[in-house]
């Protein structure tokens, strides 16, 4: 009897947490309707400032001619596309309203595998939908393709088993304290959803989009994920992991620089690289067209290669 009572209490606590997150976050979640030439589209967005700025997925608003945002309270506003960054799959739109309810922003760098997360959005047109699950993995890499058939990789994404469906893209992934820790971006399979993390890197991207409508980025052309380093190498470098190259895009700077799948990047110039987010942060405008030195573990040896990043178009 005691065990049954404990299980019920745990279930009630779980339900109470999810319900509390939904109550606090749903007023900030927008249902986006996007008009394109000859067809329409839909997705989700999350209000990040009271004066109308909304974060969503870049692919939701790609090639959009017009858009509108509606909320659970029945209000609807026309929105203007402010800017998009395909590499992070983040975009900012602005609703023509100065009285929206912004979400609290969290820090995905503090997430741990197994932690409770709640996904909120508008899947399949069902507004205000809520699902919950756990963080299944961190530092993942997601391959995407733009409208011109060019392959790109979204780095450092969060993997979750919270159910996501078409229309969830651009919606909120929140932690147990109702803070935005990710922007849902893709469904990679049954029980496998992916979200772009909200952290210092992505907040800088959003700031650039809000101020100038674009982000100038250096581009290498790799997909990577975190990988533990061998004990001797880890001791020598003073860190436990690097970024394993999982795929190299043909014709990219990485391919020209002879980077191979299986290489583990541990530094760019004099700056340590321990996770995919570190490498993404370093791909700044100043490196476009300039030679940079990558230190990598290839097999059992540390090597250096010179690569010239190009501007991500």
N, C-alpha and C positions, 0 to 999 in steps of 0.2 A: 504493500500500500504506500509506503514511504517513497519507493522508487517511482511509482506512477505519479504521485503528487509532485515530485521533483521534476519529472519530465514535463508535466503540464505547466509548471511554473516557468521552466526554461522556454517552452513554446510560447507562453504568454509574453515573456520578456522579449523574445525575438519578434513576435508580432507587434508588440508595443513600439519597439525600435523602428521597424519598417514603417508603421503607421505614422509615427512622429516625423520621420524623414519626409514621407510623402506630403504630410500636412504643411511642412515648412518650405519644401522645394517646388511643389507643383504650381504655385502661383507665379513662379519665375520661368516656367517651361512654356514655350510657344509652339504652336502648330504652324509650320510654314507652308504656304502655298506658292509655288514658283511657276511663272509663265515663261515658256520657251517657244520659239518659232514652231508652230504647228502642233505643239503638245505641251502638257503641263507636268508638274512634278510636286512632290511633297516630302516633308522631312520635319525635323524638330530643331529647336534652338533654345538657348538659355540666356535670360537677361543678366547682364553683368554690371550695368550702371543704370541708375534711375532715369537718366535722360535718353534712354532708348537704345543703347548699344546691346546687341545680341550676338553671342558666339554660336556658330553652327559648323557644319562640315563643309569643306570647300566643294566637294562633289555634289552637295545638295543644291548649291546656287550656281554651279558651273553653267555658263552660257545663258543665264537668266536674263529675261527682258524686263520682268516685273515680279514683284513678290508682295505677300501680305503675311501678317502674323496675327493669330488669334489666341486667346487665353481662356482658361477655364471659367473665368467670371463673365464670359460672353463678349468681352471687348475685342475689337479687331482694328488693326492699324496697317496702312500701307508701309512698306519698308524700302529703304534704299540700300543697294549693295555697296558697302564701303571698300572692301578688299578681300582677297583670298590668297592663301599660301598653299599650293598643291602639295608641297613636300611634307608638310605637317597635317594636311587635310583639315586645316582650320580656316574659317572665314568669319568676317564680321559684317553684320548688316545693322541698319539703324532704323528703328521704328519711329514714325512721326508722332511721338508722344514724349512728354517730359515727366510722366508720373507712373513709371513702371516699377515693379518690385524686383530688385536685384537679388541674386543668390549670394550666399557667402562663399568665398573662394578658399579652398583648402590647398594642401601641398601633397601631391602624389608621391613625392620623394620619401614621404614618411609611411607609405603603405607597406604592408607585409603580406606575403602569401598566406591565404586562409582568412584574411580579414573580411568582415561583412561589407558588402557594397549594395547599393540600390540603384537600379536603372529606371529612369523616368523619361517618357517621351510619347510619341504618337504613332505606334506601329500599325500599319495597315489601315490608317485613318481613324483608329480608336484613340481619341484624345485622352490625355491624362492617365495613360497606362503605367502601372508600376510593377516591376519584377525585382527580385532580390537574389543574391547569390554570394559568392566569395571571390576574392582575388585568386585566380588560378595560376597566374604567372606574371612576371614583370620583365621588362627589357626585351619584349618580343619585336619582331620586324615584320611589317605587312607589305607585300608587293601589290601595287596598283598599276593601272594604265590610264593615261589621260585620253582625251578625245582624238588625239592624233596617233594613238597607238604606242606612245613612248612609255616605257616601264619606269616606275618610280617606286621608292621604298619609304614607307612611313616608319620611322625608327622609335624605339623605346616605348612601344605601346603596352597597355595593360590588358591582360587576358582575364576574362571573367566567365563564369558559368551562368550569370544572370541572363535570362532569356531575352534575346534581341531579335527583331524582325524588321523587314523593310519599313521605313518611316521612322525608326528609332534613330537613324543617323542624325547627328547634331544635338541629340538629347543629352540629358545629364546622367553622369555616374557620380553618385554621392556616397560619402562615408556615413558612419553611424551618427555623426554629429551634424548631418544635413549640410555638409560643405561640399562644394563641387570639386571633385578630384580627377574627373575625366570627362571627355566629350565622346560619346559613343560614335564609332566610325564604321564598323563592319560586322557582318556575321560570317565567321569563317567555317562554321559547321554547327551541327547540333550540340548545344551546350558549350559553344566556343564563340564568345563575343569579344570584340576588341574595342578599346577606347584610347584616345589620345590623352596623355596625362596632363593635368594642370600643375605646373611647377614654374620655376624661375625661367626656364627656356621658353615655354609656351606663353607665359605672361609677357615676355619681351616681344614675342611674335605678335600677340594681340595688340600690344601698345604701338608697334610699328604699323600694323594694319589700320588702327584707329586714327593715327596721326598722318600717315602718308598713303594709305591704301595698298601698300605692297611691302614685301620683304625681299631684299636682295640677298641671295644665298650663294655660297660656293657649293659646288657639286662634285662628288667623287664618283658615284655610280656603284655603290655596293649595298648589299643587305647584310646586316650583322646582328649579332646577339651576344649577350654577356657569356663569358666562359671562364671558369676557374683556371688559374695558372698553375703549372707544376710547382711543387713546393720550393725547389731550389731557385727557380726564376722569381717566384713570389718574394722570397726572402731577399734576393738581390735587388729587386725593384722597390720593395717596401709596400707592395699592394697585392691583393689576392686574386684579382681578375683583370681581364682585358676584353676587347671586342673581337669576337671571331667573325671573319668574313665568310658568310654563308653563300653568297652569290655575287658575281661581278657582271655588270651590264656590259654587253658587247659594244665596243667603240667608245666607251666612257674613259675619263681620265684614269680611273683605277685600272682598266684593262691596258691602256697605253703604258702605265707605270709598272706593269708586270705583277700586279697584286693578284694573288690566287685565292680560290676558295680554300678554307682551312687555315689561312694566315690569321694570327691573333694580334691585332693592333694594340700597342701598349702606350704609345705616345705620339703626339703630333708636335713637331718641333721640340721645345723643352717642356711641354705641358703633358702631364700624365693623362692617359685615357683608360678608365676602368669600367665604363659602361657605355651603352649606345648613346645615352643622353649627353655624355661628355663630348663625344665626337660631333654630335649634332650642334652643340653649343659653339664648337670651334669653327664650324663652317660659315664664317662671317664674311661680310663684303670685302674686307681687306685682303682675303686670300684669293679672290677671283683673279685668275691670270698670273698668279705668282707661285713660284715653286715652293712646296712645303716638304718637309722631311717626315716620313712616317717610320717609326720604330715598330717592328713586328717580330713576333715569335713564329718562325717557320720550322716545323719539326722540333728540334731541340736547340736551335740556334736563334739568337737575336740578330736581326738584320735591319738595315735601313734602305728605304727606297725614296726616290724623289718623284713627286706627283704635282701636276699643275691643275688645280681645280678650275672648272669653268663656271660661268654664271648659270644657275638653274633658270631655264626659260619657261 
